[in-house]
């Protein structure tokens, strides 16, 4: 999509240091982290939200989760724990209409839903 910030990052129009990249997904640090480790994992193909997941593209979710687990291990947060979060739609708190998985950890997380 032309106005999607994540598509622009993937296409190199906006600079970002990828922590991970493959043929299907990329990962980079969140610009507004809420924890010591706060990384976004996004598909290279534009998928607006979870509502657009179907049998043709559902494997992208598995790729995103596998990458999140790999990064959690690389960052040394797998033993103490971390949170994986996908927001969907306005009421779900989705701010960018390009599906993205938050990997959040490195410190105790509060259960306050409004802080996420």
Secondary structure, 3 states (H helix, E strand, C coil): CCCCHHHHHHCCCCCCCEEEECCCEEEEECCCCCCCEEEEEEECCCCCCHHHCCCCCCHHHHHHHHHHHHHHHHCCCCCCCEEEECCCHHHHCCCCCCCEEEEEECCCCCCCHHHC
